[in-house]
């Protein structure tokens, strides 16, 4: 194989990896893994960890690829996304569909036969919700697209929990609720920063349809809701004091950033809020995991 062919293969591999949205999928896998470990008092079986996370990753990557295909025209109008593989034509629609079909099918089969049917069906439902309902309809139909469609993206902890227990339990649903409450302030902060791009792409995000001031109030409102939801694991005895202290500290910082959108005349505040929201979710779920295995939390 010539050097040119090797270089071309490397670029093709990168393009297909990009349409999987690897950073988003990794965050989903972290939440799913935490769901697995919180479902049992001891260690999760290794085969459940390996096959569960692999199947979840493949189904999520498939849904992400469908999102890239459906949003190709929107992506081409936005500076943040205009170089995406499908938007530029480096990956064609047909190639993307084949890739999404293969990854999704393999992921579903792995979950169905090597984990359990419930986890496979939950992932399929999420795939339909995000890849079809949200991407093809909600995103373009209503400024509440994030609120309504957020349920599909909030499900990873439930996937992980179900992979271990083969059941849907209150603890798993509480973790879903936390991510569901996190989703609006996370995405609306980005929408404020990228308002002009969303407007150019004709996507009815909240800052465009209801104005920036209203969006800031909604971000603060949902951030407070998130703070309340984040302490519920302690309230029901699912976690201990170490987690509660971490949740309150992380939540207070999130509220600070939400309030800063009113008090600081800095155009970088929305994007800083968006970036912190990612750090917040990672640290919150890490705190849940650490607390779960601390002797004092048993």
C-alpha beads as a LAMMPS data file, in Angstrom:
LAMMPS data file: protein, C-alpha beads

298 atoms
297 bonds

1 atom types
1 bond types

-500.0 500.0 xlo xhi
-500.0 500.0 ylo yhi
-500.0 500.0 zlo zhi

Masses

1 110.0

Atoms # bond

1 1 1 0.000 0.000 0.000
2 1 1 1.383 3.400 -1.001
3 1 1 1.881 6.279 1.399
4 1 1 -0.975 8.126 -0.336
5 1 1 -3.354 5.208 0.203
6 1 1 -2.368 4.925 3.853
7 1 1 -2.929 8.645 4.377
8 1 1 -6.314 8.457 2.627
9 1 1 -7.363 5.499 4.783
10 1 1 -6.365 7.466 7.867
11 1 1 -8.569 10.401 6.853
12 1 1 -11.504 8.104 6.047
13 1 1 -11.183 6.464 9.470
14 1 1 -11.182 9.878 11.138
15 1 1 -14.288 10.925 9.213
16 1 1 -16.255 7.872 10.286
17 1 1 -15.081 8.320 13.858
18 1 1 -16.228 11.951 13.778
19 1 1 -19.767 11.111 12.679
20 1 1 -19.989 8.870 15.763
21 1 1 -19.632 12.002 17.951
22 1 1 -16.994 10.273 20.114
23 1 1 -16.874 12.913 22.858
24 1 1 -20.635 12.761 23.339
25 1 1 -20.591 8.964 23.285
26 1 1 -17.779 8.852 25.840
27 1 1 -19.812 11.044 28.207
28 1 1 -22.780 8.724 27.678
29 1 1 -20.623 5.683 28.418
30 1 1 -19.363 7.233 31.630
31 1 1 -22.952 7.788 32.776
32 1 1 -23.918 4.258 31.711
33 1 1 -20.952 2.804 33.602
34 1 1 -21.928 4.686 36.751
35 1 1 -25.447 3.300 36.365
36 1 1 -23.966 -0.207 36.213
37 1 1 -21.931 0.169 39.392
38 1 1 -24.685 1.896 41.368
39 1 1 -27.060 -0.962 40.558
40 1 1 -25.183 -3.445 42.759
41 1 1 -23.362 -3.212 46.102
42 1 1 -20.296 -5.052 44.849
43 1 1 -18.482 -5.477 41.542
44 1 1 -20.237 -5.639 38.190
45 1 1 -19.462 -8.798 36.163
46 1 1 -16.716 -8.077 33.635
47 1 1 -18.677 -9.438 30.668
48 1 1 -21.565 -7.052 31.432
49 1 1 -19.169 -4.104 31.572
50 1 1 -17.437 -5.025 28.297
51 1 1 -20.412 -6.094 26.198
52 1 1 -22.795 -3.595 27.791
53 1 1 -20.622 -0.569 27.120
54 1 1 -19.649 -1.831 23.662
55 1 1 -23.265 -2.339 22.628
56 1 1 -24.373 0.998 24.077
57 1 1 -21.487 2.755 22.295
58 1 1 -22.340 1.202 18.930
59 1 1 -26.044 2.055 19.122
60 1 1 -25.210 5.608 20.238
61 1 1 -22.688 5.966 17.406
62 1 1 -25.347 4.833 14.946
63 1 1 -27.809 7.461 16.212
64 1 1 -25.061 10.098 15.996
65 1 1 -24.380 9.139 12.379
66 1 1 -28.090 9.519 11.552
67 1 1 -27.954 12.949 13.198
68 1 1 -25.000 13.935 10.978
69 1 1 -26.871 12.801 7.859
70 1 1 -30.148 14.520 8.717
71 1 1 -28.418 17.737 9.793
72 1 1 -26.006 17.995 6.858
73 1 1 -27.674 21.112 5.434
74 1 1 -27.933 22.755 8.853
75 1 1 -24.311 21.882 9.646
76 1 1 -23.098 23.425 6.385
77 1 1 -24.518 26.827 7.472
78 1 1 -22.874 26.888 10.908
79 1 1 -19.208 27.709 11.517
80 1 1 -19.030 25.185 14.374
81 1 1 -20.186 22.293 12.184
82 1 1 -19.557 23.243 8.559
83 1 1 -16.503 20.980 8.261
84 1 1 -18.306 17.841 9.404
85 1 1 -17.790 14.828 7.082
86 1 1 -21.362 14.536 5.779
87 1 1 -21.817 18.311 5.460
88 1 1 -18.713 18.526 3.261
89 1 1 -19.469 15.345 1.307
90 1 1 -16.421 13.425 2.531
91 1 1 -18.918 10.824 3.731
92 1 1 -21.927 10.473 1.441
93 1 1 -25.483 10.007 2.664
94 1 1 -25.565 6.400 1.452
95 1 1 -22.220 5.612 3.086
96 1 1 -23.410 7.170 6.318
97 1 1 -26.651 5.195 6.271
98 1 1 -24.804 1.915 5.694
99 1 1 -22.405 2.743 8.518
100 1 1 -25.281 3.671 10.864
101 1 1 -27.144 0.493 9.937
102 1 1 -24.151 -1.748 10.606
103 1 1 -23.085 -0.143 13.890
104 1 1 -26.639 0.036 15.215
105 1 1 -27.458 -3.535 14.267
106 1 1 -24.246 -4.948 15.724
107 1 1 -24.750 -2.981 18.915
108 1 1 -28.338 -4.179 19.259
109 1 1 -27.364 -7.827 18.702
110 1 1 -24.554 -7.581 21.272
111 1 1 -26.923 -6.131 23.857
112 1 1 -29.763 -8.539 23.089
113 1 1 -27.767 -11.773 23.155
114 1 1 -24.773 -10.969 25.376
115 1 1 -26.382 -8.627 27.928
116 1 1 -30.190 -8.873 28.039
117 1 1 -33.168 -8.056 25.773
118 1 1 -34.416 -5.224 28.008
119 1 1 -31.188 -3.252 27.612
120 1 1 -31.260 -3.829 23.861
121 1 1 -34.861 -2.627 23.554
122 1 1 -34.213 0.440 25.717
123 1 1 -31.301 1.372 23.460
124 1 1 -33.446 0.823 20.376
125 1 1 -36.135 3.108 21.805
126 1 1 -33.524 5.782 22.509
127 1 1 -32.120 5.377 18.980
128 1 1 -35.552 5.965 17.493
129 1 1 -36.183 8.889 19.825
130 1 1 -32.910 10.710 19.177
131 1 1 -32.076 9.578 15.647
132 1 1 -35.575 9.983 14.205
133 1 1 -38.058 11.832 16.468
134 1 1 -35.665 14.508 17.764
135 1 1 -33.364 14.852 14.750
136 1 1 -35.993 14.712 11.999
137 1 1 -38.877 16.482 13.739
138 1 1 -38.436 18.091 17.159
139 1 1 -35.215 19.961 16.387
140 1 1 -36.898 21.855 13.566
141 1 1 -40.421 22.052 14.977
142 1 1 -40.253 23.696 18.407
143 1 1 -37.974 25.774 20.650
144 1 1 -38.741 23.174 23.330
145 1 1 -36.840 20.604 21.248
146 1 1 -34.199 20.198 23.952
147 1 1 -36.735 19.797 26.758
148 1 1 -38.882 17.243 24.927
149 1 1 -36.029 15.423 23.238
150 1 1 -33.784 15.534 26.289
151 1 1 -35.299 12.322 27.616
152 1 1 -33.641 10.327 24.838
153 1 1 -30.199 11.636 25.710
154 1 1 -30.742 11.214 29.449
155 1 1 -31.179 7.432 29.320
156 1 1 -27.563 6.076 29.530
157 1 1 -27.627 5.485 33.321
158 1 1 -30.811 3.464 32.813
159 1 1 -29.052 1.413 30.126
160 1 1 -26.213 0.614 32.486
161 1 1 -28.508 -0.186 35.398
162 1 1 -30.723 -2.431 33.257
163 1 1 -27.672 -4.211 31.849
164 1 1 -26.838 -5.396 35.374
165 1 1 -30.289 -5.937 36.910
166 1 1 -32.428 -6.676 33.829
167 1 1 -35.014 -4.331 35.324
168 1 1 -36.092 -0.687 35.489
169 1 1 -35.729 0.564 39.063
170 1 1 -36.324 3.917 40.830
171 1 1 -32.604 4.565 41.356
172 1 1 -31.954 4.345 37.633
173 1 1 -34.869 6.662 36.846
174 1 1 -33.523 9.203 39.322
175 1 1 -30.202 9.273 37.470
176 1 1 -32.136 9.805 34.243
177 1 1 -33.990 12.700 35.887
178 1 1 -30.708 14.389 36.809
179 1 1 -29.428 14.307 33.232
180 1 1 -32.856 15.352 31.932
181 1 1 -32.767 18.445 34.156
182 1 1 -29.156 19.122 33.121
183 1 1 -29.888 19.097 29.390
184 1 1 -31.742 22.451 28.939
185 1 1 -29.189 24.728 30.675
186 1 1 -26.386 22.816 28.956
187 1 1 -27.727 23.279 25.420
188 1 1 -29.328 26.689 25.860
189 1 1 -26.018 28.102 27.047
190 1 1 -24.509 26.912 23.768
191 1 1 -27.499 28.281 21.869
192 1 1 -26.906 31.733 23.375
193 1 1 -23.280 31.636 22.263
194 1 1 -24.196 30.392 18.774
195 1 1 -27.451 32.301 18.339
196 1 1 -26.510 33.876 14.995
197 1 1 -25.488 30.502 13.559
198 1 1 -28.693 28.786 14.634
199 1 1 -30.688 31.670 13.199
200 1 1 -28.839 31.396 9.890
201 1 1 -29.509 27.654 9.848
202 1 1 -33.220 28.275 10.602
203 1 1 -33.237 26.144 13.761
204 1 1 -35.854 27.457 16.248
205 1 1 -33.687 27.519 19.349
206 1 1 -35.061 29.341 22.382
207 1 1 -32.862 32.499 22.133
208 1 1 -34.196 33.038 18.604
209 1 1 -37.889 32.422 19.253
210 1 1 -38.191 33.943 22.739
211 1 1 -35.156 36.209 23.072
212 1 1 -31.938 36.088 25.054
213 1 1 -33.353 37.452 28.313
214 1 1 -36.051 34.784 28.462
215 1 1 -33.476 32.096 27.692
216 1 1 -31.250 33.274 30.536
217 1 1 -34.178 33.027 32.953
218 1 1 -34.936 29.537 31.693
219 1 1 -31.305 28.507 32.166
220 1 1 -31.410 29.758 35.764
221 1 1 -34.757 28.045 36.355
222 1 1 -33.559 24.658 35.109
223 1 1 -30.233 25.015 36.905
224 1 1 -32.081 25.390 40.204
225 1 1 -34.242 22.385 39.300
226 1 1 -31.051 20.471 38.537
227 1 1 -29.598 21.383 41.927
228 1 1 -32.719 20.055 43.641
229 1 1 -32.689 16.856 41.581
230 1 1 -29.004 16.310 42.276
231 1 1 -29.563 16.025 46.038
232 1 1 -32.360 13.466 45.703
233 1 1 -29.973 10.461 45.714
234 1 1 -29.007 11.491 49.245
235 1 1 -32.626 12.090 50.156
236 1 1 -33.679 8.543 49.288
237 1 1 -30.608 6.943 50.866
238 1 1 -29.012 6.070 47.557
239 1 1 -25.841 8.013 48.433
240 1 1 -24.154 9.462 51.501
241 1 1 -22.770 12.737 52.820
242 1 1 -19.674 12.827 50.566
243 1 1 -21.907 12.840 47.502
244 1 1 -24.274 15.417 48.985
245 1 1 -21.436 17.834 49.685
246 1 1 -20.062 17.355 46.168
247 1 1 -23.512 17.834 44.602
248 1 1 -24.120 21.053 46.552
249 1 1 -20.690 22.463 45.676
250 1 1 -20.939 21.581 41.985
251 1 1 -24.518 22.857 41.850
252 1 1 -23.590 26.134 43.519
253 1 1 -20.959 26.741 40.839
254 1 1 -23.504 25.981 38.124
255 1 1 -25.941 28.462 39.691
256 1 1 -23.118 31.016 39.821
257 1 1 -22.632 30.714 36.072
258 1 1 -26.374 30.923 35.442
259 1 1 -26.570 34.112 37.509
260 1 1 -23.437 35.454 35.796
261 1 1 -25.410 35.635 32.561
262 1 1 -27.350 38.496 34.169
263 1 1 -24.571 40.173 36.134
264 1 1 -21.507 39.921 33.898
265 1 1 -21.287 41.849 30.646
266 1 1 -19.036 39.292 29.018
267 1 1 -19.938 37.560 25.766
268 1 1 -17.888 34.531 26.835
269 1 1 -20.129 33.688 29.801
270 1 1 -22.554 31.453 27.830
271 1 1 -19.793 29.304 26.327
272 1 1 -18.046 29.110 29.699
273 1 1 -21.333 27.978 31.218
274 1 1 -21.680 25.364 28.496
275 1 1 -18.177 24.053 29.133
276 1 1 -18.679 23.978 32.875
277 1 1 -21.918 22.037 32.417
278 1 1 -19.929 19.180 30.867
279 1 1 -17.422 19.230 33.719
280 1 1 -20.317 19.382 36.177
281 1 1 -21.980 16.224 34.865
282 1 1 -18.720 14.283 34.779
283 1 1 -17.785 15.247 38.337
284 1 1 -21.297 14.705 39.686
285 1 1 -21.444 11.135 38.370
286 1 1 -17.887 10.506 39.514
287 1 1 -18.955 11.661 42.990
288 1 1 -21.861 9.214 42.881
289 1 1 -19.477 6.401 41.990
290 1 1 -16.866 7.243 44.625
291 1 1 -19.523 7.687 47.305
292 1 1 -21.047 4.307 46.400
293 1 1 -17.831 2.475 47.306
294 1 1 -16.805 4.524 50.325
295 1 1 -17.140 2.525 53.571
296 1 1 -19.057 5.403 55.157
297 1 1 -21.650 5.266 52.382
298 1 1 -22.413 1.578 52.867

Bonds

1 1 1 2
2 1 2 3
3 1 3 4
4 1 4 5
5 1 5 6
6 1 6 7
7 1 7 8
8 1 8 9
9 1 9 10
10 1 10 11
11 1 11 12
12 1 12 13
13 1 13 14
14 1 14 15
15 1 15 16
16 1 16 17
17 1 17 18
18 1 18 19
19 1 19 20
20 1 20 21
21 1 21 22
22 1 22 23
23 1 23 24
24 1 24 25
25 1 25 26
26 1 26 27
27 1 27 28
28 1 28 29
29 1 29 30
30 1 30 31
31 1 31 32
32 1 32 33
33 1 33 34
34 1 34 35
35 1 35 36
36 1 36 37
37 1 37 38
38 1 38 39
39 1 39 40
40 1 40 41
41 1 41 42
42 1 42 43
43 1 43 44
44 1 44 45
45 1 45 46
46 1 46 47
47 1 47 48
48 1 48 49
49 1 49 50
50 1 50 51
51 1 51 52
52 1 52 53
53 1 53 54
54 1 54 55
55 1 55 56
56 1 56 57
57 1 57 58
58 1 58 59
59 1 59 60
60 1 60 61
61 1 61 62
62 1 62 63
63 1 63 64
64 1 64 65
65 1 65 66
66 1 66 67
67 1 67 68
68 1 68 69
69 1 69 70
70 1 70 71
71 1 71 72
72 1 72 73
73 1 73 74
74 1 74 75
75 1 75 76
76 1 76 77
77 1 77 78
78 1 78 79
79 1 79 80
80 1 80 81
81 1 81 82
82 1 82 83
83 1 83 84
84 1 84 85
85 1 85 86
86 1 86 87
87 1 87 88
88 1 88 89
89 1 89 90
90 1 90 91
91 1 91 92
92 1 92 93
93 1 93 94
94 1 94 95
95 1 95 96
96 1 96 97
97 1 97 98
98 1 98 99
99 1 99 100
100 1 100 101
101 1 101 102
102 1 102 103
103 1 103 104
104 1 104 105
105 1 105 106
106 1 106 107
107 1 107 108
108 1 108 109
109 1 109 110
110 1 110 111
111 1 111 112
112 1 112 113
113 1 113 114
114 1 114 115
115 1 115 116
116 1 116 117
117 1 117 118
118 1 118 119
119 1 119 120
120 1 120 121
121 1 121 122
122 1 122 123
123 1 123 124
124 1 124 125
125 1 125 126
126 1 126 127
127 1 127 128
128 1 128 129
129 1 129 130
130 1 130 131
131 1 131 132
132 1 132 133
133 1 133 134
134 1 134 135
135 1 135 136
136 1 136 137
137 1 137 138
138 1 138 139
139 1 139 140
140 1 140 141
141 1 141 142
142 1 142 143
143 1 143 144
144 1 144 145
145 1 145 146
146 1 146 147
147 1 147 148
148 1 148 149
149 1 149 150
150 1 150 151
151 1 151 152
152 1 152 153
153 1 153 154
154 1 154 155
155 1 155 156
156 1 156 157
157 1 157 158
158 1 158 159
159 1 159 160
160 1 160 161
161 1 161 162
162 1 162 163
163 1 163 164
164 1 164 165
165 1 165 166
166 1 166 167
167 1 167 168
168 1 168 169
169 1 169 170
170 1 170 171
171 1 171 172
172 1 172 173
173 1 173 174
174 1 174 175
175 1 175 176
176 1 176 177
177 1 177 178
178 1 178 179
179 1 179 180
180 1 180 181
181 1 181 182
182 1 182 183
183 1 183 184
184 1 184 185
185 1 185 186
186 1 186 187
187 1 187 188
188 1 188 189
189 1 189 190
190 1 190 191
191 1 191 192
192 1 192 193
193 1 193 194
194 1 194 195
195 1 195 196
196 1 196 197
197 1 197 198
198 1 198 199
199 1 199 200
200 1 200 201
201 1 201 202
202 1 202 203
203 1 203 204
204 1 204 205
205 1 205 206
206 1 206 207
207 1 207 208
208 1 208 209
209 1 209 210
210 1 210 211
211 1 211 212
212 1 212 213
213 1 213 214
214 1 214 215
215 1 215 216
216 1 216 217
217 1 217 218
218 1 218 219
219 1 219 220
220 1 220 221
221 1 221 222
222 1 222 223
223 1 223 224
224 1 224 225
225 1 225 226
226 1 226 227
227 1 227 228
228 1 228 229
229 1 229 230
230 1 230 231
231 1 231 232
232 1 232 233
233 1 233 234
234 1 234 235
235 1 235 236
236 1 236 237
237 1 237 238
238 1 238 239
239 1 239 240
240 1 240 241
241 1 241 242
242 1 242 243
243 1 243 244
244 1 244 245
245 1 245 246
246 1 246 247
247 1 247 248
248 1 248 249
249 1 249 250
250 1 250 251
251 1 251 252
252 1 252 253
253 1 253 254
254 1 254 255
255 1 255 256
256 1 256 257
257 1 257 258
258 1 258 259
259 1 259 260
260 1 260 261
261 1 261 262
262 1 262 263
263 1 263 264
264 1 264 265
265 1 265 266
266 1 266 267
267 1 267 268
268 1 268 269
269 1 269 270
270 1 270 271
271 1 271 272
272 1 272 273
273 1 273 274
274 1 274 275
275 1 275 276
276 1 276 277
277 1 277 278
278 1 278 279
279 1 279 280
280 1 280 281
281 1 281 282
282 1 282 283
283 1 283 284
284 1 284 285
285 1 285 286
286 1 286 287
287 1 287 288
288 1 288 289
289 1 289 290
290 1 290 291
291 1 291 292
292 1 292 293
293 1 293 294
294 1 294 295
295 1 295 296
296 1 296 297
297 1 297 298
